[in-house]
C-alpha cells in the first residue's frame, strides 16, 4: 500500500484509450505490464501524487451488445468520433461483469506491474468501484438474486425499460432518481445485509491491487437517497448507513486505503461524515465555470477541515473538456485556483494539452487533436511549482480583497494564503474579462522591513514594506483572467 498524501494531486487516465495510443506509437501490442518508461513519464508529470487508471475491470459483453444497439449512444459515439467502428466500442467501464482486470489490458499481473512502476516513482494507484449496480451478466444475478431490487412480471410488461428478466426473476435496472434507468445495468439493493457484506469483501480484495478507489455515484447508496429512489421495493431501511458499515469493515483489513466519493446534490459533507476521505466538489466546478467570483468566494468560506477533503476539478470523464467551455486565459485562471486551494486536485488526461472532445467512456479510440504545447507547459509548470513550494502543507486562509466606492472590480478578485514550515504564499486570481484592482491585507506578522514577493509562475519580483502589506494592504492590479502565485519573504515572515 502506498498511502496518499493528505491533499493528493490525481491524474485520471482512460486506460483503454491510453494503452491503444501507446501501442500505435511504438508499433506493438502493449499491456499494463510492459508500458514503456516514457509513456509513464507522460502521465506522471512532476507534482502528480496518484494516477487513476479508469476502466481496468472486466466489462460486460451483454452491456456492450446493448450499447451497440442503442441509437442514442451510437449517435454520441459518432459525434465524438465520426469514423467510429464497432471494434472501437468496448462497452461501459461502469457496466462491470466482475472485478477482475481485463485480460486485454494485461490482467492482474499487468496491473501489479503498473502499480509497482508507479510506486517506484512515489505515485499511488487509484481504481474504480461501482456500488450501485452490476452488469446483466454478472455472476451475482444467478448466485445471489436476493442482492437486487426486484420487480414483478407486471412491472416488466408495463415498463420494460426499467426492468429485465433473468434466471426466472425480474430485476430492476440501475438508476439515478433524476434520470431514466440505465439500460445496461442491474440495481443492487443497498438495504440488504448480503450486499453490504459482499461490497466490503470486493473492496477489500480491490485494496490489495491499489491504494484507493473512486466510488461511482456514492450518494445513491445513502439510506435516505436509496429509500426515496426505490420506495417499498427496497424494503425498510436498516438502522445503519451503507457506507459506514462497508468502510469500517474494509478498513479492518486495509487501514490506509483511500476512498473518494463521486458526490452530487450537496451531499459532500454527509459522505465525509460517513467515512469518505474525499468527495467531489461539483459545486466549485459549477461556480468557477458558470458564476462570478463572488459566488466562488462564498463557497470558499466553508470550514477549512471540510475543504481539505474535497476534490477540486475543471473536468473529468463525465464533464465537458475544459478547453471546449473555457477560453485559454479563463482555463489558466481556474487552473491556478484549483491547484492552490486546499483539498485533493483532479486533473484529466488530455486536459493539459487542450483536448476538446469529450469521449464517451464506451470508446477505446479518440480523434486526433493537435496538442497545445504552450498550454501543456503552463500546466506542468503550475503543478511542479505548487508541489516544490510545499505551500499546501501549511495553514490555508481565505483573504479579503478591498476596493473603492468608484471601483467595484475588487469583487472579481479572489485571494488566499498558505503559511507553514515551507514558507508564506499568496495567490490572487482575477476571475473576470477585465482588469481588476484591490488591496489585500496580509494577516501574518511580517515586521516593518522590506518584503520580497516573487511570482512563482513567471519569476517577477516586487518589494513592499511589511507595514504596508499588513496595514493598507498589497495593491494588486491584474489584467483579465490573470493571477499571481507569490512567495512572501521577509525577516519577519518565518513560520
C-alpha positions in Angstrom: 0.0 0.0 0.0 1.3 3.5 -1.0 -0.6 5.9 1.3 -1.6 9.1 -0.5 -0.5 12.4 0.9 -3.1 14.4 2.8 -4.2 16.5 -0.2 -3.3 14.4 -3.2 -3.0 15.6 -6.8 -4.6 12.9 -9.0 -4.4 12.3 -12.7 -7.3 10.4 -14.3 -6.3 8.3 -17.3 -8.7 6.4 -19.6 -6.7 3.1 -19.5 -8.0 1.6 -22.8 -7.5 4.7 -24.8 -4.1 5.4 -23.3 -2.8 1.9 -24.0 -4.1 1.9 -27.5 -2.3 5.1 -28.3 0.9 3.8 -26.7 0.6 0.7 -28.9 0.1 2.8 -32.0 3.1 4.9 -31.2 5.5 2.0 -30.6 4.1 -0.4 -33.1 3.5 -3.4 -30.9 0.8 -4.7 -28.5 1.0 -3.2 -25.1 -0.5 -4.2 -21.7 -0.1 -2.6 -18.3 2.8 -4.8 -17.6 5.0 -3.6 -20.5 4.3 0.1 -20.9 7.5 1.9 -21.9 9.1 4.2 -19.3 8.5 7.3 -21.5 4.7 6.6 -21.6 4.6 6.5 -17.8 6.6 9.8 -17.8 3.9 11.4 -19.9 1.1 10.7 -17.4 3.1 11.4 -14.3 4.5 14.9 -14.6 6.1 16.4 -11.5 3.5 17.2 -8.9 1.2 14.2 -9.5 0.7 12.1 -6.4 -1.7 9.4 -7.8 -2.8 8.0 -11.2 -6.4 6.9 -11.5 -6.5 4.2 -14.1 -10.1 4.5 -15.1 -11.8 1.4 -16.6 -9.5 -1.6 -15.8 -12.2 -4.1 -14.8 -13.8 -6.8 -17.0 -16.6 -5.1 -19.0 -19.9 -6.8 -19.8 -20.4 -8.5 -23.2 -24.1 -8.1 -22.7 -23.7 -4.4 -21.9 -21.6 -3.9 -25.0 -24.3 -5.5 -27.1 -26.9 -3.2 -25.6 -24.7 -0.2 -26.4 -24.2 -1.3 -30.0 -28.0 -1.4 -30.4 -28.8 1.9 -28.7 -29.4 4.7 -31.2 -28.8 7.5 -28.8 -25.5 6.0 -27.6 -24.4 5.4 -31.2 -25.2 9.0 -32.0 -23.0 10.2 -29.1 -20.2 7.9 -30.4 -20.3 9.3 -33.9 -20.4 12.9 -32.6 -17.2 12.3 -30.7 -15.5 10.0 -33.2 -17.0 10.4 -36.7 -15.3 7.3 -38.1 -16.2 5.1 -35.1 -16.2 1.4 -35.8 -17.7 -1.4 -33.7 -14.3 -2.5 -32.6 -13.8 0.9 -31.0 -16.8 0.2 -28.7 -15.8 -1.8 -25.6 -18.9 -1.2 -23.5 -19.1 0.9 -20.4 -16.4 0.7 -17.7 -19.3 1.2 -15.3 -21.1 -1.9 -16.5 -18.8 -4.3 -14.7 -19.2 -8.0 -15.0 -16.5 -8.9 -12.5 -13.9 -7.0 -10.6 -11.0 -8.8 -12.3 -8.6 -6.9 -14.5 -9.4 -7.1 -18.2 -7.1 -9.6 -19.9 -6.9 -7.2 -22.9 -5.1 -4.8 -20.5 -2.7 -7.4 -19.2 -4.8 -9.0 -16.4 -3.9 -9.0 -12.7 -0.2 -9.4 -13.4 -0.1 -6.4 -15.7 -1.9 -4.2 -13.1 0.5 -5.4 -10.4 3.4 -4.3 -12.7 1.8 -0.9 -13.3 1.3 -0.4 -9.6 5.0 -1.2 -8.9 6.1 1.2 -11.7 4.0 4.0 -10.1 5.2 3.2 -6.6 8.8 3.4 -7.8 8.0 6.9 -8.8 6.4 7.7 -5.4 3.0 7.7 -7.0 -0.2 5.9 -5.8 -2.7 4.0 -7.9 -6.5 4.6 -7.8 -9.1 2.4 -9.4 -12.9 2.4 -9.8 -15.7 0.8 -7.8 -19.4 0.9 -8.8 -21.5 0.3 -5.7 -24.9 0.9 -7.2 -25.2 -1.7 -9.9 -23.6 -4.6 -11.8 -23.8 -5.8 -15.4 -26.7 -8.1 -16.5 -24.2 -11.0 -17.0 -22.7 -10.6 -13.5 -22.5 -13.9 -11.7 -24.3 -12.4 -8.8 -27.6 -12.5 -10.6 -27.6 -16.3 -10.7 -25.7 -16.8 -7.4 -27.4 -14.1 -5.3 -30.7 -12.9 -6.7 -31.6 -11.6 -3.3 -28.9 -8.9 -3.7 -31.0 -7.0 -6.2 -34.1 -4.7 -6.3 -36.8 -6.9 -7.7 -39.9 -6.4 -9.8 -42.8 -8.4 -11.0 -43.8 -9.8 -14.4 -46.4 -6.9 -14.5 -43.6 -4.4 -13.9 -41.6 -5.9 -16.8 -44.7 -5.8 -19.1 -45.6 -2.3 -18.1 -42.1 -0.8 -18.2 -39.5 -3.0 -20.0 -37.0 0.0 -20.0 -36.9 -0.2 -16.2 -36.9 -4.0 -15.6 -35.4 -7.1 -17.1 -35.9 -10.8 -16.7 -33.1 -13.2 -15.9 -33.0 -16.7 -14.4 -36.7 -16.7 -13.7 -36.6 -13.4 -11.8 -37.5 -9.8 -12.7 -34.8 -7.3 -11.7 -34.8 -3.5 -11.7 -32.4 -1.8 -14.0 -30.0 0.6 -12.2 -30.9 4.2 -12.0 -30.3 7.7 -10.7 -33.6 9.1 -9.3 -33.5 12.1 -11.6 -32.9 10.2 -14.9 -34.4 7.2 -16.8 -32.9 3.8 -15.9 -29.6 2.9 -17.4 -30.3 0.1 -19.9 -27.1 -1.9 -19.4 -27.0 -2.5 -15.6 -29.0 -4.1 -12.8 -29.8 -2.4 -9.5 -28.3 -3.7 -6.2 -30.3 -3.3 -3.0 -28.3 -1.1 -0.6 -30.5 -2.2 2.3 -29.6 -5.9 2.0 -27.1 -7.2 4.6 -25.6 -9.5 2.0 -25.0 -6.7 -0.4 -23.1 -4.7 2.3 -21.0 -7.7 3.2 -20.3 -8.6 -0.4 -19.3 -4.9 -1.2 -16.9 -4.9 1.7 -15.4 -8.2 0.6 -14.9 -6.9 -3.0 -13.4 -3.6 -1.9 -11.1 -5.4 0.5 -9.9 -7.5 -2.4 -9.5 -4.5 -4.7 -7.5 -2.8 -1.9 -4.8 -5.5 -2.4 -4.4 -4.2 -6.0 -4.3 -0.4 -5.5 -4.0 2.4 -3.0 -7.5 3.8 -3.2 -10.8 3.7 -5.1 -13.1 6.3 -6.6 -16.6 5.1 -5.8 -19.0 5.9 -8.6 -22.2 7.9 -7.7 -21.6 7.1 -4.0 -24.5 9.1 -2.7 -27.0 6.7 -4.4 -26.3 4.2 -1.6 -27.1 6.6 1.3 -30.2 5.3 3.2 -32.4 8.4 2.6 -31.4 8.7 -1.1 -32.0 5.0 -1.7 -35.3 5.0 0.1 -36.5 7.9 -2.0 -35.4 6.3 -5.2 -36.8 2.8 -4.6 -39.6 3.2 -2.0 -41.2 -0.1 -0.9 -39.3 -2.1 -3.5 -36.1 -1.7 -1.4 -37.8 -2.8 1.9 -37.4 -1.0 5.2 -34.1 1.0 5.7 -31.7 -0.6 8.2 -30.6 1.4 11.2 -27.0 1.6 10.0 -26.0 3.6 6.9 -24.5 1.7 4.0 -21.1 3.4 3.8 -20.1 3.4 7.5 -20.9 -0.3 7.6 -18.9 -1.1 4.5 -15.9 1.2 5.0 -15.5 0.1 8.6 -15.3 -3.5 7.5 -12.8 -2.7 4.7 -10.5 -0.7 7.0 -10.1 -3.5 9.4 -8.0 -5.1 6.6 -7.0 -2.0 4.6 -6.5 0.8 7.0 -4.5 3.0 4.6 -6.8 2.5 1.6 -8.2 5.9 0.4 -11.9 6.3 -0.6 -13.1 9.0 -2.9 -16.8 9.6 -3.5 -18.2 10.9 -6.7 -20.8 13.0 -5.0 -23.5 15.5 -6.1 -26.6 17.2 -4.6 -24.6 19.0 -1.9 -24.1 15.7 0.0 -20.3 16.0 0.2 -20.2 16.8 3.9 -22.6 13.9 4.7 -20.5 11.5 2.8 -17.3 12.7 4.6 -19.1 12.1 7.9 -19.9 8.6 6.7 -16.3 7.7 6.2 -15.1 9.0 2.8 -11.6 10.6 2.7 -12.5 12.9 -0.2 -15.7 13.9 -2.1 -16.1 15.6 -5.5 -16.6 19.3 -5.3 -19.1 19.7 -8.1 -20.4 23.0 -6.6 -17.0 24.7 -7.0 -16.8 23.3 -10.6 -20.2 24.9 -11.4 -19.3 28.2 -9.8 -15.9 28.5 -11.5 -17.3 27.8 -14.9 -20.7 29.5 -14.8 -20.8 32.1 -12.0 -19.0 35.2 -10.8 -16.1 35.4 -8.4 -18.4 36.4 -5.5 -20.1 33.1 -5.8 -16.8 31.2 -5.6 -15.9 33.4 -2.6 -18.9 32.3 -0.7 -18.1 28.7 -1.4 -14.6 29.1 -0.1 -15.9 30.4 3.2 -16.6 26.9 4.3 -14.7 25.3 7.1 -11.1 24.5 6.1 -11.2 21.0 7.5 -14.2 20.3 5.2 -12.5 21.8 2.2 -9.3 19.8 2.7 -11.4 16.7 2.0 -12.9 17.9 -1.3 -11.8 17.0 -4.8 -11.3 20.1 -6.9 -11.5 19.7 -10.7 -12.2 21.5 -14.0 -13.1 18.4 -16.0 -13.3 14.6 -15.7 -14.8 11.9 -18.0 -18.3 13.0 -17.0 -17.9 16.7 -17.8 -17.1 18.6 -21.0 -13.5 19.2 -21.7 -12.3 22.4 -20.1 -10.9 23.7 -23.4 -14.3 23.4 -25.0 -16.1 25.5 -22.4 -13.4 27.9 -21.3 -11.1 30.3 -23.2 -7.4 29.7 -22.8 -7.0 32.6 -20.3 -10.1 31.6 -18.4 -8.9 28.0 -18.1 -5.5 29.1 -16.8 -7.0 31.3 -14.1 -9.3 28.5 -13.0 -6.4 26.0 -13.0 -4.3 28.3 -10.8 -7.3 28.4 -8.4 -7.8 24.7 -8.0 -4.1 24.0 -7.9 -3.5 26.3 -4.9 -6.7 25.6 -2.9 -7.0 23.1 -0.1 -8.2 19.7 -0.9 -7.4 17.0 -3.4 -7.0 18.1 -7.1 -8.1 16.0 -10.0 -6.7 16.5 -13.5 -7.9 14.6 -16.6 -5.5 13.2 -19.1 -5.7 15.4 -22.2 -6.6 18.5 -20.2 -3.0 19.7 -20.1 -2.8 19.6 -23.9 -6.1 21.3 -24.6 -8.2 18.4 -25.9 -11.7 19.5 -26.7 -13.6 16.2 -27.4 -15.4 14.7 -24.6 -15.1 11.0 -25.3 -17.8 8.6 -24.3 -16.4 6.1 -21.8 -17.6 3.2 -24.0 -14.9 4.0 -26.7 -11.3 2.9 -26.8 -10.2 5.3 -29.5 -10.4 9.1 -29.7 -10.0 11.6 -32.5 -6.6 13.1 -33.1 -6.3 16.6 -31.8 -3.2 18.8 -32.1 -1.7 19.3 -28.7 -1.3 22.9 -27.3 2.3 22.9 -26.3 2.1 26.2 -24.6 -0.9 25.1 -22.5 0.9 21.9 -21.6 4.0 23.8 -20.5 1.8 26.1 -18.3 0.0 23.2 -16.6 3.2 21.2 -16.0 4.9 24.4 -14.6 1.9 25.1 -12.3 1.8 21.5 -10.9 5.6 21.3 -10.4 5.8 24.8 -8.8 3.0 24.2 -6.3 4.4 20.8 -5.4 8.0 22.1 -5.0 6.9 25.0 -2.9 5.3 22.8 -0.3 2.7 25.5 0.2 -0.2 23.1 0.7 1.4 21.5 3.7 0.8 24.7 5.6 -2.3 26.5 7.1 -4.7 27.9 4.5 -6.6 31.2 4.9 -9.1 33.0 2.7 -8.2 36.7 2.3 -10.3 39.8 1.6 -10.0 41.9 -1.5 -10.9 45.5 -0.6 -11.8 48.1 -3.1 -13.1 51.7 -3.5 -16.5 53.2 -3.9 -15.9 54.2 -7.5 -14.2 50.9 -8.5 -16.1 47.7 -7.8 -13.7 45.4 -9.7 -12.2 44.1 -6.4 -15.3 41.8 -6.3 -13.8 39.9 -9.3 -10.6 39.1 -7.4 -10.0 36.1 -5.1 -7.1 35.8 -2.7 -5.9 33.3 -0.3 -2.7 32.4 1.5 -0.7 29.5 2.9 1.7 29.7 5.8 3.8 26.9 7.3 7.2 25.5 7.6 7.7 25.7 3.8 7.1 29.5 3.8 4.4 32.0 3.3 2.5 32.1 0.0 -0.2 34.3 -1.6 -2.4 33.5 -4.5 -4.5 36.2 -6.3 -6.8 35.3 -9.2 -8.8 37.6 -11.4 -11.9 35.7 -12.5 -13.2 38.3 -15.0 -12.8 39.6 -18.5 -11.5 43.0 -17.4 -8.7 44.4 -15.3 -9.4 44.4 -11.6 -7.8 46.2 -8.7 -7.8 45.7 -5.0 -5.8 46.0 -1.8 -5.2 42.7 0.1 -4.2 43.0 3.7 -1.9 40.1 4.7 -2.7 38.6 8.1 0.8 37.4 9.0 3.4 39.1 11.2 5.8 40.4 8.6 7.5 43.1 10.5 8.2 46.6 9.0 11.2 45.8 6.8 11.0 45.3 3.1 9.4 42.1 2.0 10.1 40.4 -1.3 7.2 38.9 -3.3 8.3 36.6 -6.0 5.7 35.2 -8.5 6.5 31.5 -8.7 5.0 31.1 -12.2 6.9 33.8 -14.0 9.7 34.9 -11.6 8.5 38.6 -11.4 9.7 40.2 -8.2 8.3 43.1 -6.1 9.4 44.7 -2.9 6.9 46.1 -0.4 7.3 47.1 3.2 5.9 44.7 5.7 4.0 47.6 7.3 2.2 48.3 4.0 1.3 44.7 3.4 -0.2 44.3 6.9 -1.6 47.8 7.1 -3.3 49.3 4.0 -2.5 46.0 2.1 -0.8 44.9 -1.1 -2.1 46.8 -4.1 -2.9 44.4 -6.9 -3.8 45.4 -10.5 -4.4 42.2 -12.5 -5.4 42.1 -16.2 -8.3 39.9 -17.3 -8.0 36.2 -16.2 -4.5 36.7 -14.8 -3.1 35.5 -11.5 -0.2 35.8 -9.1 1.2 32.9 -7.0 3.6 34.7 -4.7 6.1 33.5 -2.2 6.4 36.2 0.5 9.8 36.5 2.0 10.6 38.8 5.0 12.8 38.9 8.1 9.5 38.8 10.0 7.8 36.2 7.8 9.3 33.0 9.3 6.6 30.4 10.1 
